[in-house]
Amino acid sequence: MSLAWTIIIEPLAKQQLAKLDKAVAQRIVDFLFIRVKTHPNPIKLTEPLFGHLAGLRRFRVGDYRLFANFNLNDSIIFIQTIAHRRESYERKKGGN
């Protein structure tokens, strides 16, 4: 595995990040681009999700949850969703 991971924040997660308090958003960005990006195996910083969120993995940053997909072959992490913990596991209308 490469030393530096590529982190892609998907459009929905970018929108969610933009709505957060600046200090919280900066903490999340620092976590992703300082700690996760340079971690030799960032999947160890996550937990797998189940049920309607199966296939995603979860990062915890304070009271926020970042749901991600990993492409291990190419060392890419796709950040799908950023949400407060009280809202992050709710099933969204429309079957998500």
Helices and strands as residue ranges (DSSP letters): E 6-9, H 11-18, H 22-30, I 31-36, H 37-38, G 42-45, E 47-48, G 51-53, E 57-61, E 64-71, E 76-84, H 85-88
